[in-house]
Structure formats: structure tokens, C-alpha cells
């Protein structure tokens, strides 16, 4: 029976086997999801950038570029949840996928019930640890965000962010009200190979503050948790008192 909590969530299915894609589509649509398809890595990357799916089901074994490479490229610009699909069950593949930023791993063959259950679990986990990035987010009268349109508005003016600034802001807003550590930011925005480069975080936080804050020296949106990381103001609690 469809779960209304995730009804109409958009799922991108990436697999070079058309029969497998049809099988997955049929079962996901039966449970209330919307589905788009890609039969190779290049198309998958374009679908992520143009359609902003809520979750990606990504096969590892594909001819033009494998799922690991597709995931690596996706993670350069997006935090979309990714579940890897593969006929292999080796530990090394699971570890590699997770290190590259995958959220879960399902080994073929799988039952429709198992797949739908894993999709719901990953969506639930990612959405309960953050805020929904669907539609227009009105932080306050000055700042408005629309991640689906990739538009950031400050005082009624459209502000242009560089790709890394955009990814950083997206991740902070997803976790609004929660402290995000330097290591977590580096892993999500730059990749795990940058985990020993904390100066990147400080530099790009300053870039964002200059573009978003009325007074960058006394920020009200991106707050410093000294020695730990940063926290985006919890804009859902209008009566909350925030301090740097």
C-alpha cells in the first residue's frame, strides 16, 4: 500500500538493462513514487542536474562509465540520496560505494518489497535529519531559497553562488538548527579525500556570509559553533533567539 509520506517523490532509476528498469519502475509507481529513467551514466548525471530527483537507484555495472564514477560526479554537485544496485555482493564494492557517498546498497536479485522498503528507509533517514528542500524556503523577509530552481534571493535580488558555495549552503540548510561538523561538511561538499583540509570550510563559509548576511562580521544565518563546526539558523522556530 502506498505510503502517503513519500507519495510523488521522484526516483531516478539508472541501469543499462531496460528490463530491470521496467521492473523497478512498475514496483515503485505501484507504491506511489514517480520515476524517471537513465540507461547510462552520462544520462544519469544530466537527469540529476536537470530534474533534482529525491533519490537515485544506481546500478554499478554499466558500459560507458560504471556506477562508482557516476556517483563520484553526482557527489560533486548534489547530496541526493543514492542506493547502489549491483549483482555483486563483495565487501569491497559495498565499502567503496559508501566511501564515495552512497547512502545504502542493495544486491541483485532483490524482491520488490525489499527495494521499496530500502527506498523508504533512506528517504525517511535523510528527511528526518534535515529539512525539506522542496519548494520555496522563506528563511525570513531578507533571505529566500529555492533549491529546485537553484535560486537564492537576498533583499529581492537574485544572488549568484558558485557550485561549491551552493553545495555548502544546501547541506547547511538541510540540517538547519543542527551543528554540522567540519568533517561532515568536508565529506559532503568536497569529498572524503579533503577530510584533512578544514581551511576550505572556513574560506567558503566566509564567501557565503559575504553574499547572504547583512553584516558578515555578525552573522544571523550561518552561525559558528566554535571548535566544532557551523549551524544554519533554525528558521522553522520563528520565536527562537540565535547568537553567533
N, C-alpha and C positions, 0 to 999 in steps of 0.2 A: 504494500500500500504506500503511495507517495507520501513523503514527509514534507508537510507544508512549510517547515522552517527553511528548506532548501529548494522549494519549488521555483522553477525557471532559472536556477543557477546555470551558468553557461560552462560547459565542459568541452575542452578541446581534446579529441582523440587522435593520437599520432601513431600510425602503424602502416607499413608498406603492404600489408596483406588486407585487401579490400574486404574479404570475408570476415576477418576478425573485427574490422572497423564496424561493419554492419551488425555483427553480433553484439558488440558493446553498445552501439547506438540504440538498438532495439531495447535493450535492458535498461539503459539509463533513461530513455524517453518514457518507458513504462513507469518509472518511478518519479516522473515529473521534472526531470532535468532537460535543458536544451543542449543540443550537441552540434558542434562544428567539427570538421574533419581536416586532416592533413596526411598525405601519403608519403611524405619525405621530410627531411629536416629543414630544408630551406622554406618550404611552405609553412611548416610549423612555426618557425621564427616569425614569419610575416603575420601569421594568424594571431600570435601573442601580441605583437606590436599594434595591430590594427583593430582587434576585437576585444582585447583585455578579458580573456576568459577568467572564470573564478577558480578553475583547477585544470591541470593538464595531466592526461594519461599518456605516458611517453614510452614507446617501445625502444629497447636498446638496439636490437639488430636491424639496421636499415642500410640500404645500399650507398646512398650519396654521402651521408655522414651519420655516424652512429648516435644513439641517444645520449651518450655521455657528452659528446661535443655539442649537441643541441642544447642540453641542459646548461652547459658552461656558458653558451652565448645568451640563453634566456636569462641567466642569473646576472648578466652584466647590466640588464635594464629592468628586471622585474622580480618581485618577490612572490609571484603567483605560486600557489601550492602545486607540487609536481609529485605524481606517483609513477614510479618506473615499472614498466611491464617487460618481462623477459622470459624466455624459455629456459634460461639458466638458473641454477639455484646456488651457485658458488658464493662463498662468503666474500671473496674479493670483489665481486661485482656489486654486492649489496653495500659494502663499505665504501667503495669508490663513488657510487651514486649518492650516498648520504653525505660524503665529504664534499661533493660538488654542489650540494644544496637541495637534494631530493628530500621530500617530506615522508615518503613511505615507499614500499617495494612490494610488488605482487608477482608471484611466479606463475607462469603458464604451465599447465592449464588451470584455470580458476573457475569457480561457479559464479553465476550471475549474482547470487545473494552475497557471496564474499566480496565481490568487486564493489557493489553498491554500498555495502557496509563500510568498506575501507574509504570510499569516497566521502561518505557522510562523516566518518570519524575525523578525517583530515580537515574537512571544512569546519566541523564543529571546533576542533582544536585551534585552528588558525583564527576563527572568528571570535572565540571566547577569550583569546589572549589579546585582542585588539579591538578596534572599532571598525565598523563597516565603511569601506571606501566607495560605496555605491552612491551615485548622485552628488549633488552639490553639498559641500560641508561648509556651514557658516560658523567659523570659529568665533567671530564677533563682528561688529559693524565694519571693521577695517579689513579683515582677512577672510577670504572665501577661497575654497579649494574644490576643484573638480578633477579628480584623478582619471576618470573615464575619458574626459576631453583633454587631459593634460594641460589644464588651465589653472593658473594661480593669480588671484586678484587681490591687490592691495590698494585701499582707498579708491576703488573703482577703476584702477589701471591694471592692465594685463602685464604681469611680470614674467620675464623670460628666465627660466632656470636651465643651467647646463645639465646634461644627463645625470652626472653624479650627484649634483645638488638635488635633483628631482628624486632620485632613488633614496637619498638620505632623508628628505622630508617625508616621503611616502612611508618609510619604515618608522620614523618617529611618530607620525600621526596614527599609524596602525596600532601603536602602543601608547596612545595618549593617556596620561595620568600615571604611567608606569615608568620606572627608571630603566633605561636601556644602557647596558654597559659598553665600554669602549670595544671590548672583544666581540660582543654581539653585533655592534654597528659595523665593525670591520668585516666580519664574516658575511653579513647580509649585503652590504653595499659594495665592498671591494673584492671580497673573496677570502677564503681561509689562508691563502698564501700571504696575505697582508696583516696577519694577526700580530706581528711584531712591529707594526708601523702606526702607533697611536697618533702621531702628529698629523696624519691625513684627516682624522676625525676632527681635531681642533681647528685645522685650517678650513675645512668645509662647513663646520658649524659657524665660524665667523663669516664666511661667504653668505650663508643663508640668513644670518641675523642682519647683515647689511642690507639685504634685499627685502626682508619681511618686517623687521622690527622698527617701530617708530624711533626708539632710542636703543641702538645696538649695545651700548655700554650697560644698559639696564633692561635686559630682555624680559618680555612678558609671555612670549610664546615658547621659546626654546630655553629651558632652564637648566642650569648646571647643578649636578649633584656631585660635589667635589670629591675627587678620588675614586669615583665610581663610573659616572657616565653622564647622560643627559635625559631630560624628561620633557616631552611636549605637554603643554598645559592641558588639563582635562576640561575641555570646552563643554562637555556634557553637564558639568556641575557649574551652573551659572553663578551660584552664590559662593563658590569657593574662593578663598584668599590665597593667592600664589605669591611666592617670593623666589628670588633667584637662588 
